[in-house]
Amino acid sequence: MQLVNSFLAWLNRDEEGQGLAEYALILALIAIVAIIALIFLGGQVSKILSTVGNSV
């Protein structure tokens, strides 16, 4: 139990870069969601853009 408490105390003492790390994790999550959306919806989006391009 002492080892866990020591580890948690070590994590809490360095809070300077914590905000940047959180922003990086959020950005990575958004990128993953966007990639997954493009994989599943890529064909439909391509068809719509092709239709719009042909009508112009």
Contacts in CASP RR format, 6 or more apart in sequence:
PFRMAT RR
TARGET T0000
AUTHOR 0000-0000-0000
METHOD contacts of the structure
MODEL  1
MQLVNSFLAWLNRDEEGQGLAEYALILALIAIVAIIALIFLGGQVSKILS
TVGNSV
38 45 0 8 1.000
END
